[in-house]
Amino acid sequence: MKIIMLCCLGLSFTLTAQANSCLKGQACYQVQKNAHQSSAQKMSRKKLYRGAGHYVVTAKRLNVRGDNLLDGRPVGQLAYGENIYVYRFSQGWAMIQFRNEVAWVSGRYLKYQPYNF
């Protein structure tokens, strides 16, 4: 009997919590649906590979910098679709070799290529 009462109390608490999360004038199922979508987006972001390997440039032009900071002096550019090898990532920046020197590009404009080109 106690187990049934605890289950009922837990169920009513859950329903109350869901009802309280609904915005005024918005149906509760929409709030739950949006929450599910945001967790799905987080899951897809986690699947992005961010390690050493082959990448392709997704920006029209991507600045190559001597330092991994926005103030780092540009030493050149890469064009859309160019294939590069990234040695490592650090705080959103990808370390590459450019004209036989260590250089950095923004990792946000790179797409992982799981095969050798």
Phi and psi restraints in degrees (range 20) as a CNS / XPLOR table:
assign (resid 1 and name C) (resid 2 and name N)
       (resid 2 and name CA) (resid 2 and name C) 1.0 -64.6 20.0 2
assign (resid 2 and name N) (resid 2 and name CA)
       (resid 2 and name C) (resid 3 and name N) 1.0 -37.6 20.0 2
assign (resid 2 and name C) (resid 3 and name N)
       (resid 3 and name CA) (resid 3 and name C) 1.0 -63.5 20.0 2
assign (resid 3 and name N) (resid 3 and name CA)
       (resid 3 and name C) (resid 4 and name N) 1.0 -43.1 20.0 2
assign (resid 3 and name C) (resid 4 and name N)
       (resid 4 and name CA) (resid 4 and name C) 1.0 -63.2 20.0 2
assign (resid 4 and name N) (resid 4 and name CA)
       (resid 4 and name C) (resid 5 and name N) 1.0 -42.4 20.0 2
assign (resid 4 and name C) (resid 5 and name N)
       (resid 5 and name CA) (resid 5 and name C) 1.0 -64.7 20.0 2
assign (resid 5 and name N) (resid 5 and name CA)
       (resid 5 and name C) (resid 6 and name N) 1.0 -40.7 20.0 2
assign (resid 5 and name C) (resid 6 and name N)
       (resid 6 and name CA) (resid 6 and name C) 1.0 -64.8 20.0 2
assign (resid 6 and name N) (resid 6 and name CA)
       (resid 6 and name C) (resid 7 and name N) 1.0 -40.7 20.0 2
assign (resid 6 and name C) (resid 7 and name N)
       (resid 7 and name CA) (resid 7 and name C) 1.0 -62.9 20.0 2
assign (resid 7 and name N) (resid 7 and name CA)
       (resid 7 and name C) (resid 8 and name N) 1.0 -43.1 20.0 2
assign (resid 7 and name C) (resid 8 and name N)
       (resid 8 and name CA) (resid 8 and name C) 1.0 -64.7 20.0 2
assign (resid 8 and name N) (resid 8 and name CA)
       (resid 8 and name C) (resid 9 and name N) 1.0 -41.3 20.0 2
assign (resid 8 and name C) (resid 9 and name N)
       (resid 9 and name CA) (resid 9 and name C) 1.0 -64.5 20.0 2
assign (resid 9 and name N) (resid 9 and name CA)
       (resid 9 and name C) (resid 10 and name N) 1.0 -41.2 20.0 2
assign (resid 9 and name C) (resid 10 and name N)
       (resid 10 and name CA) (resid 10 and name C) 1.0 -64.2 20.0 2
assign (resid 10 and name N) (resid 10 and name CA)
       (resid 10 and name C) (resid 11 and name N) 1.0 -40.0 20.0 2
assign (resid 10 and name C) (resid 11 and name N)
       (resid 11 and name CA) (resid 11 and name C) 1.0 -65.5 20.0 2
assign (resid 11 and name N) (resid 11 and name CA)
       (resid 11 and name C) (resid 12 and name N) 1.0 -43.0 20.0 2
assign (resid 11 and name C) (resid 12 and name N)
       (resid 12 and name CA) (resid 12 and name C) 1.0 -67.5 20.0 2
assign (resid 12 and name N) (resid 12 and name CA)
       (resid 12 and name C) (resid 13 and name N) 1.0 -35.3 20.0 2
assign (resid 12 and name C) (resid 13 and name N)
       (resid 13 and name CA) (resid 13 and name C) 1.0 -64.8 20.0 2
assign (resid 13 and name N) (resid 13 and name CA)
       (resid 13 and name C) (resid 14 and name N) 1.0 -42.0 20.0 2
assign (resid 13 and name C) (resid 14 and name N)
       (resid 14 and name CA) (resid 14 and name C) 1.0 -62.9 20.0 2
assign (resid 14 and name N) (resid 14 and name CA)
       (resid 14 and name C) (resid 15 and name N) 1.0 -44.9 20.0 2
assign (resid 14 and name C) (resid 15 and name N)
       (resid 15 and name CA) (resid 15 and name C) 1.0 -64.7 20.0 2
assign (resid 15 and name N) (resid 15 and name CA)
       (resid 15 and name C) (resid 16 and name N) 1.0 -38.3 20.0 2
assign (resid 15 and name C) (resid 16 and name N)
       (resid 16 and name CA) (resid 16 and name C) 1.0 -65.3 20.0 2
assign (resid 16 and name N) (resid 16 and name CA)
       (resid 16 and name C) (resid 17 and name N) 1.0 -42.9 20.0 2
assign (resid 16 and name C) (resid 17 and name N)
       (resid 17 and name CA) (resid 17 and name C) 1.0 -63.6 20.0 2
assign (resid 17 and name N) (resid 17 and name CA)
       (resid 17 and name C) (resid 18 and name N) 1.0 -39.6 20.0 2
assign (resid 17 and name C) (resid 18 and name N)
       (resid 18 and name CA) (resid 18 and name C) 1.0 -67.7 20.0 2
assign (resid 18 and name N) (resid 18 and name CA)
       (resid 18 and name C) (resid 19 and name N) 1.0 -39.6 20.0 2
assign (resid 18 and name C) (resid 19 and name N)
       (resid 19 and name CA) (resid 19 and name C) 1.0 -66.0 20.0 2
assign (resid 19 and name N) (resid 19 and name CA)
       (resid 19 and name C) (resid 20 and name N) 1.0 -37.4 20.0 2
assign (resid 19 and name C) (resid 20 and name N)
       (resid 20 and name CA) (resid 20 and name C) 1.0 -69.3 20.0 2
assign (resid 20 and name N) (resid 20 and name CA)
       (resid 20 and name C) (resid 21 and name N) 1.0 -22.7 20.0 2
assign (resid 20 and name C) (resid 21 and name N)
       (resid 21 and name CA) (resid 21 and name C) 1.0 -84.1 20.0 2
assign (resid 21 and name N) (resid 21 and name CA)
       (resid 21 and name C) (resid 22 and name N) 1.0 -5.2 20.0 2
assign (resid 21 and name C) (resid 22 and name N)
       (resid 22 and name CA) (resid 22 and name C) 1.0 -77.2 20.0 2
assign (resid 22 and name N) (resid 22 and name CA)
       (resid 22 and name C) (resid 23 and name N) 1.0 138.1 20.0 2
assign (resid 22 and name C) (resid 23 and name N)
       (resid 23 and name CA) (resid 23 and name C) 1.0 -80.7 20.0 2
assign (resid 23 and name N) (resid 23 and name CA)
       (resid 23 and name C) (resid 24 and name N) 1.0 153.8 20.0 2
assign (resid 23 and name C) (resid 24 and name N)
       (resid 24 and name CA) (resid 24 and name C) 1.0 -61.3 20.0 2
assign (resid 24 and name N) (resid 24 and name CA)
       (resid 24 and name C) (resid 25 and name N) 1.0 126.5 20.0 2
assign (resid 24 and name C) (resid 25 and name N)
       (resid 25 and name CA) (resid 25 and name C) 1.0 81.7 20.0 2
assign (resid 25 and name N) (resid 25 and name CA)
       (resid 25 and name C) (resid 26 and name N) 1.0 4.6 20.0 2
assign (resid 25 and name C) (resid 26 and name N)
       (resid 26 and name CA) (resid 26 and name C) 1.0 -120.7 20.0 2
assign (resid 26 and name N) (resid 26 and name CA)
       (resid 26 and name C) (resid 27 and name N) 1.0 135.3 20.0 2
assign (resid 26 and name C) (resid 27 and name N)
       (resid 27 and name CA) (resid 27 and name C) 1.0 -69.0 20.0 2
assign (resid 27 and name N) (resid 27 and name CA)
       (resid 27 and name C) (resid 28 and name N) 1.0 146.4 20.0 2
assign (resid 27 and name C) (resid 28 and name N)
       (resid 28 and name CA) (resid 28 and name C) 1.0 -63.5 20.0 2
assign (resid 28 and name N) (resid 28 and name CA)
       (resid 28 and name C) (resid 29 and name N) 1.0 -34.5 20.0 2
assign (resid 28 and name C) (resid 29 and name N)
       (resid 29 and name CA) (resid 29 and name C) 1.0 -63.2 20.0 2
assign (resid 29 and name N) (resid 29 and name CA)
       (resid 29 and name C) (resid 30 and name N) 1.0 -28.7 20.0 2
assign (resid 29 and name C) (resid 30 and name N)
       (resid 30 and name CA) (resid 30 and name C) 1.0 -70.0 20.0 2
assign (resid 30 and name N) (resid 30 and name CA)
       (resid 30 and name C) (resid 31 and name N) 1.0 -37.4 20.0 2
assign (resid 30 and name C) (resid 31 and name N)
       (resid 31 and name CA) (resid 31 and name C) 1.0 -63.8 20.0 2
assign (resid 31 and name N) (resid 31 and name CA)
       (resid 31 and name C) (resid 32 and name N) 1.0 -44.7 20.0 2
assign (resid 31 and name C) (resid 32 and name N)
       (resid 32 and name CA) (resid 32 and name C) 1.0 -65.0 20.0 2
assign (resid 32 and name N) (resid 32 and name CA)
       (resid 32 and name C) (resid 33 and name N) 1.0 -38.8 20.0 2
assign (resid 32 and name C) (resid 33 and name N)
       (resid 33 and name CA) (resid 33 and name C) 1.0 -64.3 20.0 2
assign (resid 33 and name N) (resid 33 and name CA)
       (resid 33 and name C) (resid 34 and name N) 1.0 -44.1 20.0 2
assign (resid 33 and name C) (resid 34 and name N)
       (resid 34 and name CA) (resid 34 and name C) 1.0 -64.0 20.0 2
assign (resid 34 and name N) (resid 34 and name CA)
       (resid 34 and name C) (resid 35 and name N) 1.0 -38.9 20.0 2
assign (resid 34 and name C) (resid 35 and name N)
       (resid 35 and name CA) (resid 35 and name C) 1.0 -63.5 20.0 2
assign (resid 35 and name N) (resid 35 and name CA)
       (resid 35 and name C) (resid 36 and name N) 1.0 -39.4 20.0 2
assign (resid 35 and name C) (resid 36 and name N)
       (resid 36 and name CA) (resid 36 and name C) 1.0 -65.6 20.0 2
assign (resid 36 and name N) (resid 36 and name CA)
       (resid 36 and name C) (resid 37 and name N) 1.0 -40.7 20.0 2
assign (resid 36 and name C) (resid 37 and name N)
       (resid 37 and name CA) (resid 37 and name C) 1.0 -64.4 20.0 2
assign (resid 37 and name N) (resid 37 and name CA)
       (resid 37 and name C) (resid 38 and name N) 1.0 -41.2 20.0 2
assign (resid 37 and name C) (resid 38 and name N)
       (resid 38 and name CA) (resid 38 and name C) 1.0 -66.7 20.0 2
assign (resid 38 and name N) (resid 38 and name CA)
       (resid 38 and name C) (resid 39 and name N) 1.0 -35.7 20.0 2
assign (resid 38 and name C) (resid 39 and name N)
       (resid 39 and name CA) (resid 39 and name C) 1.0 -70.1 20.0 2
assign (resid 39 and name N) (resid 39 and name CA)
       (resid 39 and name C) (resid 40 and name N) 1.0 -32.9 20.0 2
assign (resid 39 and name C) (resid 40 and name N)
       (resid 40 and name CA) (resid 40 and name C) 1.0 -67.1 20.0 2
assign (resid 40 and name N) (resid 40 and name CA)
       (resid 40 and name C) (resid 41 and name N) 1.0 -37.7 20.0 2
assign (resid 40 and name C) (resid 41 and name N)
       (resid 41 and name CA) (resid 41 and name C) 1.0 -65.1 20.0 2
assign (resid 41 and name N) (resid 41 and name CA)
       (resid 41 and name C) (resid 42 and name N) 1.0 -39.8 20.0 2
assign (resid 41 and name C) (resid 42 and name N)
       (resid 42 and name CA) (resid 42 and name C) 1.0 -63.5 20.0 2
assign (resid 42 and name N) (resid 42 and name CA)
       (resid 42 and name C) (resid 43 and name N) 1.0 -40.1 20.0 2
assign (resid 42 and name C) (resid 43 and name N)
       (resid 43 and name CA) (resid 43 and name C) 1.0 -63.2 20.0 2
assign (resid 43 and name N) (resid 43 and name CA)
       (resid 43 and name C) (resid 44 and name N) 1.0 -40.6 20.0 2
assign (resid 43 and name C) (resid 44 and name N)
       (resid 44 and name CA) (resid 44 and name C) 1.0 -68.4 20.0 2
assign (resid 44 and name N) (resid 44 and name CA)
       (resid 44 and name C) (resid 45 and name N) 1.0 -32.4 20.0 2
assign (resid 44 and name C) (resid 45 and name N)
       (resid 45 and name CA) (resid 45 and name C) 1.0 -67.4 20.0 2
assign (resid 45 and name N) (resid 45 and name CA)
       (resid 45 and name C) (resid 46 and name N) 1.0 -35.1 20.0 2
assign (resid 45 and name C) (resid 46 and name N)
       (resid 46 and name CA) (resid 46 and name C) 1.0 -67.5 20.0 2
assign (resid 46 and name N) (resid 46 and name CA)
       (resid 46 and name C) (resid 47 and name N) 1.0 -25.3 20.0 2
assign (resid 46 and name C) (resid 47 and name N)
       (resid 47 and name CA) (resid 47 and name C) 1.0 -76.1 20.0 2
assign (resid 47 and name N) (resid 47 and name CA)
       (resid 47 and name C) (resid 48 and name N) 1.0 -13.0 20.0 2
assign (resid 47 and name C) (resid 48 and name N)
       (resid 48 and name CA) (resid 48 and name C) 1.0 -64.7 20.0 2
assign (resid 48 and name N) (resid 48 and name CA)
       (resid 48 and name C) (resid 49 and name N) 1.0 133.3 20.0 2
assign (resid 48 and name C) (resid 49 and name N)
       (resid 49 and name CA) (resid 49 and name C) 1.0 -87.4 20.0 2
assign (resid 49 and name N) (resid 49 and name CA)
       (resid 49 and name C) (resid 50 and name N) 1.0 129.4 20.0 2
assign (resid 49 and name C) (resid 50 and name N)
       (resid 50 and name CA) (resid 50 and name C) 1.0 -132.5 20.0 2
assign (resid 50 and name N) (resid 50 and name CA)
       (resid 50 and name C) (resid 51 and name N) 1.0 67.3 20.0 2
assign (resid 50 and name C) (resid 51 and name N)
       (resid 51 and name CA) (resid 51 and name C) 1.0 -140.8 20.0 2
assign (resid 51 and name N) (resid 51 and name CA)
       (resid 51 and name C) (resid 52 and name N) 1.0 -175.9 20.0 2
assign (resid 51 and name C) (resid 52 and name N)
       (resid 52 and name CA) (resid 52 and name C) 1.0 -60.4 20.0 2
assign (resid 52 and name N) (resid 52 and name CA)
       (resid 52 and name C) (resid 53 and name N) 1.0 142.9 20.0 2
assign (resid 52 and name C) (resid 53 and name N)
       (resid 53 and name CA) (resid 53 and name C) 1.0 156.0 20.0 2
assign (resid 53 and name N) (resid 53 and name CA)
       (resid 53 and name C) (resid 54 and name N) 1.0 -171.3 20.0 2
assign (resid 53 and name C) (resid 54 and name N)
       (resid 54 and name CA) (resid 54 and name C) 1.0 -88.1 20.0 2
assign (resid 54 and name N) (resid 54 and name CA)
       (resid 54 and name C) (resid 55 and name N) 1.0 135.4 20.0 2
assign (resid 54 and name C) (resid 55 and name N)
       (resid 55 and name CA) (resid 55 and name C) 1.0 -134.9 20.0 2
assign (resid 55 and name N) (resid 55 and name CA)
       (resid 55 and name C) (resid 56 and name N) 1.0 159.9 20.0 2
assign (resid 55 and name C) (resid 56 and name N)
       (resid 56 and name CA) (resid 56 and name C) 1.0 -120.4 20.0 2
assign (resid 56 and name N) (resid 56 and name CA)
       (resid 56 and name C) (resid 57 and name N) 1.0 143.2 20.0 2
assign (resid 56 and name C) (resid 57 and name N)
       (resid 57 and name CA) (resid 57 and name C) 1.0 -77.7 20.0 2
assign (resid 57 and name N) (resid 57 and name CA)
       (resid 57 and name C) (resid 58 and name N) 1.0 130.2 20.0 2
assign (resid 57 and name C) (resid 58 and name N)
       (resid 58 and name CA) (resid 58 and name C) 1.0 -107.2 20.0 2
assign (resid 58 and name N) (resid 58 and name CA)
       (resid 58 and name C) (resid 59 and name N) 1.0 -3.2 20.0 2
assign (resid 58 and name C) (resid 59 and name N)
       (resid 59 and name CA) (resid 59 and name C) 1.0 -92.9 20.0 2
assign (resid 59 and name N) (resid 59 and name CA)
       (resid 59 and name C) (resid 60 and name N) 1.0 154.7 20.0 2
assign (resid 59 and name C) (resid 60 and name N)
       (resid 60 and name CA) (resid 60 and name C) 1.0 -59.5 20.0 2
assign (resid 60 and name N) (resid 60 and name CA)
       (resid 60 and name C) (resid 61 and name N) 1.0 -47.8 20.0 2
assign (resid 60 and name C) (resid 61 and name N)
       (resid 61 and name CA) (resid 61 and name C) 1.0 -139.6 20.0 2
assign (resid 61 and name N) (resid 61 and name CA)
       (resid 61 and name C) (resid 62 and name N) 1.0 133.1 20.0 2
assign (resid 61 and name C) (resid 62 and name N)
       (resid 62 and name CA) (resid 62 and name C) 1.0 -121.0 20.0 2
assign (resid 62 and name N) (resid 62 and name CA)
       (resid 62 and name C) (resid 63 and name N) 1.0 119.2 20.0 2
assign (resid 62 and name C) (resid 63 and name N)
       (resid 63 and name CA) (resid 63 and name C) 1.0 -68.3 20.0 2
assign (resid 63 and name N) (resid 63 and name CA)
       (resid 63 and name C) (resid 64 and name N) 1.0 136.7 20.0 2
assign (resid 63 and name C) (resid 64 and name N)
       (resid 64 and name CA) (resid 64 and name C) 1.0 -104.9 20.0 2
assign (resid 64 and name N) (resid 64 and name CA)
       (resid 64 and name C) (resid 65 and name N) 1.0 127.7 20.0 2
assign (resid 64 and name C) (resid 65 and name N)
       (resid 65 and name CA) (resid 65 and name C) 1.0 -119.3 20.0 2
assign (resid 65 and name N) (resid 65 and name CA)
       (resid 65 and name C) (resid 66 and name N) 1.0 154.2 20.0 2
assign (resid 65 and name C) (resid 66 and name N)
       (resid 66 and name CA) (resid 66 and name C) 1.0 -74.8 20.0 2
assign (resid 66 and name N) (resid 66 and name CA)
       (resid 66 and name C) (resid 67 and name N) 1.0 -26.4 20.0 2
assign (resid 66 and name C) (resid 67 and name N)
       (resid 67 and name CA) (resid 67 and name C) 1.0 -122.5 20.0 2
assign (resid 67 and name N) (resid 67 and name CA)
       (resid 67 and name C) (resid 68 and name N) 1.0 160.0 20.0 2
assign (resid 67 and name C) (resid 68 and name N)
       (resid 68 and name CA) (resid 68 and name C) 1.0 -89.3 20.0 2
assign (resid 68 and name N) (resid 68 and name CA)
       (resid 68 and name C) (resid 69 and name N) 1.0 37.9 20.0 2
assign (resid 68 and name C) (resid 69 and name N)
       (resid 69 and name CA) (resid 69 and name C) 1.0 -123.7 20.0 2
assign (resid 69 and name N) (resid 69 and name CA)
       (resid 69 and name C) (resid 70 and name N) 1.0 156.2 20.0 2
assign (resid 69 and name C) (resid 70 and name N)
       (resid 70 and name CA) (resid 70 and name C) 1.0 -62.7 20.0 2
assign (resid 70 and name N) (resid 70 and name CA)
       (resid 70 and name C) (resid 71 and name N) 1.0 -27.9 20.0 2
assign (resid 70 and name C) (resid 71 and name N)
       (resid 71 and name CA) (resid 71 and name C) 1.0 -79.2 20.0 2
assign (resid 71 and name N) (resid 71 and name CA)
       (resid 71 and name C) (resid 72 and name N) 1.0 -11.6 20.0 2
assign (resid 71 and name C) (resid 72 and name N)
       (resid 72 and name CA) (resid 72 and name C) 1.0 -57.0 20.0 2
assign (resid 72 and name N) (resid 72 and name CA)
       (resid 72 and name C) (resid 73 and name N) 1.0 138.7 20.0 2
assign (resid 72 and name C) (resid 73 and name N)
       (resid 73 and name CA) (resid 73 and name C) 1.0 -68.3 20.0 2
assign (resid 73 and name N) (resid 73 and name CA)
       (resid 73 and name C) (resid 74 and name N) 1.0 133.1 20.0 2
assign (resid 73 and name C) (resid 74 and name N)
       (resid 74 and name CA) (resid 74 and name C) 1.0 -68.2 20.0 2
assign (resid 74 and name N) (resid 74 and name CA)
       (resid 74 and name C) (resid 75 and name N) 1.0 132.6 20.0 2
assign (resid 74 and name C) (resid 75 and name N)
       (resid 75 and name CA) (resid 75 and name C) 1.0 -109.5 20.0 2
assign (resid 75 and name N) (resid 75 and name CA)
       (resid 75 and name C) (resid 76 and name N) 1.0 -3.1 20.0 2
assign (resid 75 and name C) (resid 76 and name N)
       (resid 76 and name CA) (resid 76 and name C) 1.0 167.2 20.0 2
assign (resid 76 and name N) (resid 76 and name CA)
       (resid 76 and name C) (resid 77 and name N) 1.0 -171.2 20.0 2
assign (resid 76 and name C) (resid 77 and name N)
       (resid 77 and name CA) (resid 77 and name C) 1.0 -140.0 20.0 2
assign (resid 77 and name N) (resid 77 and name CA)
       (resid 77 and name C) (resid 78 and name N) 1.0 153.1 20.0 2
assign (resid 77 and name C) (resid 78 and name N)
       (resid 78 and name CA) (resid 78 and name C) 1.0 -113.6 20.0 2
assign (resid 78 and name N) (resid 78 and name CA)
       (resid 78 and name C) (resid 79 and name N) 1.0 148.2 20.0 2
assign (resid 78 and name C) (resid 79 and name N)
       (resid 79 and name CA) (resid 79 and name C) 1.0 -98.7 20.0 2
assign (resid 79 and name N) (resid 79 and name CA)
       (resid 79 and name C) (resid 80 and name N) 1.0 161.5 20.0 2
assign (resid 79 and name C) (resid 80 and name N)
       (resid 80 and name CA) (resid 80 and name C) 1.0 -55.5 20.0 2
assign (resid 80 and name N) (resid 80 and name CA)
       (resid 80 and name C) (resid 81 and name N) 1.0 133.4 20.0 2
assign (resid 80 and name C) (resid 81 and name N)
       (resid 81 and name CA) (resid 81 and name C) 1.0 87.5 20.0 2
assign (resid 81 and name N) (resid 81 and name CA)
       (resid 81 and name C) (resid 82 and name N) 1.0 -5.4 20.0 2
assign (resid 81 and name C) (resid 82 and name N)
       (resid 82 and name CA) (resid 82 and name C) 1.0 -68.1 20.0 2
assign (resid 82 and name N) (resid 82 and name CA)
       (resid 82 and name C) (resid 83 and name N) 1.0 142.0 20.0 2
assign (resid 82 and name C) (resid 83 and name N)
       (resid 83 and name CA) (resid 83 and name C) 1.0 -96.8 20.0 2
assign (resid 83 and name N) (resid 83 and name CA)
       (resid 83 and name C) (resid 84 and name N) 1.0 132.6 20.0 2
assign (resid 83 and name C) (resid 84 and name N)
       (resid 84 and name CA) (resid 84 and name C) 1.0 -136.5 20.0 2
assign (resid 84 and name N) (resid 84 and name CA)
       (resid 84 and name C) (resid 85 and name N) 1.0 163.2 20.0 2
assign (resid 84 and name C) (resid 85 and name N)
       (resid 85 and name CA) (resid 85 and name C) 1.0 -110.0 20.0 2
assign (resid 85 and name N) (resid 85 and name CA)
       (resid 85 and name C) (resid 86 and name N) 1.0 127.1 20.0 2
assign (resid 85 and name C) (resid 86 and name N)
       (resid 86 and name CA) (resid 86 and name C) 1.0 -100.4 20.0 2
assign (resid 86 and name N) (resid 86 and name CA)
       (resid 86 and name C) (resid 87 and name N) 1.0 128.8 20.0 2
assign (resid 86 and name C) (resid 87 and name N)
       (resid 87 and name CA) (resid 87 and name C) 1.0 -84.0 20.0 2
assign (resid 87 and name N) (resid 87 and name CA)
       (resid 87 and name C) (resid 88 and name N) 1.0 -36.7 20.0 2
assign (resid 87 and name C) (resid 88 and name N)
       (resid 88 and name CA) (resid 88 and name C) 1.0 -167.7 20.0 2
assign (resid 88 and name N) (resid 88 and name CA)
       (resid 88 and name C) (resid 89 and name N) 1.0 165.9 20.0 2
assign (resid 88 and name C) (resid 89 and name N)
       (resid 89 and name CA) (resid 89 and name C) 1.0 -114.5 20.0 2
assign (resid 89 and name N) (resid 89 and name CA)
       (resid 89 and name C) (resid 90 and name N) 1.0 144.6 20.0 2
assign (resid 89 and name C) (resid 90 and name N)
       (resid 90 and name CA) (resid 90 and name C) 1.0 -147.1 20.0 2
assign (resid 90 and name N) (resid 90 and name CA)
       (resid 90 and name C) (resid 91 and name N) 1.0 114.5 20.0 2
assign (resid 90 and name C) (resid 91 and name N)
       (resid 91 and name CA) (resid 91 and name C) 1.0 50.9 20.0 2
assign (resid 91 and name N) (resid 91 and name CA)
       (resid 91 and name C) (resid 92 and name N) 1.0 43.8 20.0 2
assign (resid 91 and name C) (resid 92 and name N)
       (resid 92 and name CA) (resid 92 and name C) 1.0 87.5 20.0 2
assign (resid 92 and name N) (resid 92 and name CA)
       (resid 92 and name C) (resid 93 and name N) 1.0 -3.5 20.0 2
assign (resid 92 and name C) (resid 93 and name N)
       (resid 93 and name CA) (resid 93 and name C) 1.0 -106.0 20.0 2
assign (resid 93 and name N) (resid 93 and name CA)
       (resid 93 and name C) (resid 94 and name N) 1.0 144.1 20.0 2
assign (resid 93 and name C) (resid 94 and name N)
       (resid 94 and name CA) (resid 94 and name C) 1.0 -108.4 20.0 2
assign (resid 94 and name N) (resid 94 and name CA)
       (resid 94 and name C) (resid 95 and name N) 1.0 128.9 20.0 2
assign (resid 94 and name C) (resid 95 and name N)
       (resid 95 and name CA) (resid 95 and name C) 1.0 -87.7 20.0 2
assign (resid 95 and name N) (resid 95 and name CA)
       (resid 95 and name C) (resid 96 and name N) 1.0 125.0 20.0 2
assign (resid 95 and name C) (resid 96 and name N)
       (resid 96 and name CA) (resid 96 and name C) 1.0 -130.9 20.0 2
assign (resid 96 and name N) (resid 96 and name CA)
       (resid 96 and name C) (resid 97 and name N) 1.0 174.0 20.0 2
assign (resid 96 and name C) (resid 97 and name N)
       (resid 97 and name CA) (resid 97 and name C) 1.0 -106.7 20.0 2
assign (resid 97 and name N) (resid 97 and name CA)
       (resid 97 and name C) (resid 98 and name N) 1.0 127.1 20.0 2
assign (resid 97 and name C) (resid 98 and name N)
       (resid 98 and name CA) (resid 98 and name C) 1.0 -135.3 20.0 2
assign (resid 98 and name N) (resid 98 and name CA)
       (resid 98 and name C) (resid 99 and name N) 1.0 118.7 20.0 2
assign (resid 98 and name C) (resid 99 and name N)
       (resid 99 and name CA) (resid 99 and name C) 1.0 53.2 20.0 2
assign (resid 99 and name N) (resid 99 and name CA)
       (resid 99 and name C) (resid 100 and name N) 1.0 46.7 20.0 2
assign (resid 99 and name C) (resid 100 and name N)
       (resid 100 and name CA) (resid 100 and name C) 1.0 61.7 20.0 2
assign (resid 100 and name N) (resid 100 and name CA)
       (resid 100 and name C) (resid 101 and name N) 1.0 24.6 20.0 2
assign (resid 100 and name C) (resid 101 and name N)
       (resid 101 and name CA) (resid 101 and name C) 1.0 -133.4 20.0 2
assign (resid 101 and name N) (resid 101 and name CA)
       (resid 101 and name C) (resid 102 and name N) 1.0 156.9 20.0 2
assign (resid 101 and name C) (resid 102 and name N)
       (resid 102 and name CA) (resid 102 and name C) 1.0 -72.5 20.0 2
assign (resid 102 and name N) (resid 102 and name CA)
       (resid 102 and name C) (resid 103 and name N) 1.0 132.1 20.0 2
assign (resid 102 and name C) (resid 103 and name N)
       (resid 103 and name CA) (resid 103 and name C) 1.0 -143.5 20.0 2
assign (resid 103 and name N) (resid 103 and name CA)
       (resid 103 and name C) (resid 104 and name N) 1.0 170.5 20.0 2
assign (resid 103 and name C) (resid 104 and name N)
       (resid 104 and name CA) (resid 104 and name C) 1.0 -131.4 20.0 2
assign (resid 104 and name N) (resid 104 and name CA)
       (resid 104 and name C) (resid 105 and name N) 1.0 143.7 20.0 2
assign (resid 104 and name C) (resid 105 and name N)
       (resid 105 and name CA) (resid 105 and name C) 1.0 -132.7 20.0 2
assign (resid 105 and name N) (resid 105 and name CA)
       (resid 105 and name C) (resid 106 and name N) 1.0 158.7 20.0 2
assign (resid 105 and name C) (resid 106 and name N)
       (resid 106 and name CA) (resid 106 and name C) 1.0 -70.5 20.0 2
assign (resid 106 and name N) (resid 106 and name CA)
       (resid 106 and name C) (resid 107 and name N) 1.0 128.2 20.0 2
assign (resid 106 and name C) (resid 107 and name N)
       (resid 107 and name CA) (resid 107 and name C) 1.0 -71.2 20.0 2
assign (resid 107 and name N) (resid 107 and name CA)
       (resid 107 and name C) (resid 108 and name N) 1.0 -15.1 20.0 2
assign (resid 107 and name C) (resid 108 and name N)
       (resid 108 and name CA) (resid 108 and name C) 1.0 -69.2 20.0 2
assign (resid 108 and name N) (resid 108 and name CA)
       (resid 108 and name C) (resid 109 and name N) 1.0 -19.1 20.0 2
assign (resid 108 and name C) (resid 109 and name N)
       (resid 109 and name CA) (resid 109 and name C) 1.0 -106.3 20.0 2
assign (resid 109 and name N) (resid 109 and name CA)
       (resid 109 and name C) (resid 110 and name N) 1.0 25.6 20.0 2
assign (resid 109 and name C) (resid 110 and name N)
       (resid 110 and name CA) (resid 110 and name C) 1.0 -121.8 20.0 2
assign (resid 110 and name N) (resid 110 and name CA)
       (resid 110 and name C) (resid 111 and name N) 1.0 141.7 20.0 2
assign (resid 110 and name C) (resid 111 and name N)
       (resid 111 and name CA) (resid 111 and name C) 1.0 -121.4 20.0 2
assign (resid 111 and name N) (resid 111 and name CA)
       (resid 111 and name C) (resid 112 and name N) 1.0 129.4 20.0 2
assign (resid 111 and name C) (resid 112 and name N)
       (resid 112 and name CA) (resid 112 and name C) 1.0 -65.6 20.0 2
assign (resid 112 and name N) (resid 112 and name CA)
       (resid 112 and name C) (resid 113 and name N) 1.0 135.7 20.0 2
assign (resid 112 and name C) (resid 113 and name N)
       (resid 113 and name CA) (resid 113 and name C) 1.0 -115.8 20.0 2
assign (resid 113 and name N) (resid 113 and name CA)
       (resid 113 and name C) (resid 114 and name N) 1.0 108.5 20.0 2
assign (resid 113 and name C) (resid 114 and name N)
       (resid 114 and name CA) (resid 114 and name C) 1.0 -74.9 20.0 2
assign (resid 114 and name N) (resid 114 and name CA)
       (resid 114 and name C) (resid 115 and name N) 1.0 10.4 20.0 2
assign (resid 114 and name C) (resid 115 and name N)
       (resid 115 and name CA) (resid 115 and name C) 1.0 -128.7 20.0 2
assign (resid 115 and name N) (resid 115 and name CA)
       (resid 115 and name C) (resid 116 and name N) 1.0 159.7 20.0 2
assign (resid 115 and name C) (resid 116 and name N)
       (resid 116 and name CA) (resid 116 and name C) 1.0 -81.1 20.0 2
assign (resid 116 and name N) (resid 116 and name CA)
       (resid 116 and name C) (resid 117 and name N) 1.0 138.4 20.0 2
